[in-house]
Amino acid sequence: MQVRGTNVQKRAHERLSPRSTIQAVNSLDGRALGVLVNISSSGFMLLSEEEHPVPGSIHQLQLLDLGNHALDISLGATCLWQEEASASNSYWSGFQIIDISDSNQEQLQSYLKTLKI
């Protein structure tokens, strides 16, 4: 389906917007990768200030809620795409979750339920 020249894709899982600031942190070096824009059970989108990560790259991340601490999970994710945002030095990146423990998956599902309320 085309809408104003943009591709609209039907997602398998609904993407939800966090209610507080969720930071994606590289588990290996502690460096912040970006801030969550939306999340689902299978992936998420980040807004970053640097031109990273590179599409195809794999990351071990910790998703941390800097506000009310509603989320603190570790997962593995691959960057599927990246594009420059309209704000200078800002980049959108889409990720697919490729590795997550059962306990972190349960916490993610509980968190997603709170976003639907």
C-alpha positions, 0 to 999 in steps of 0.5 A: 500500500502506498501513502504519499509516496511512502511504503506502509508495511503491515507489521507482525507485532504492533509497535508501541511508544514508551512513556518515558525515556528508554536508553539503549546501551551497548552491554560491552562498552557501556556506551549509549546507542540511542533512545527508543522511539517505539518497541514491539516483542520482535524489534524496536526503533532508535533515535541516535545522535551519531551515525551508528549502528550500521545496517547488518551489525549485531549488538548486545544491548541493555534497554534501560528506563531512565524515568520510572525504571519500568524496563531493564532488559538485556537482549541481542539485536541486529540493525536492519536499517538506518536513515538520517532524521530531519534534525541535524546529527540525528539518525533513525535505526530499526532493529530486530531482536535476535536473542533474549532470555526467557526472563527478559522476554517475560519482562518485555511482554509485561512492559508492552502490556503496560503501554497498551493501557 
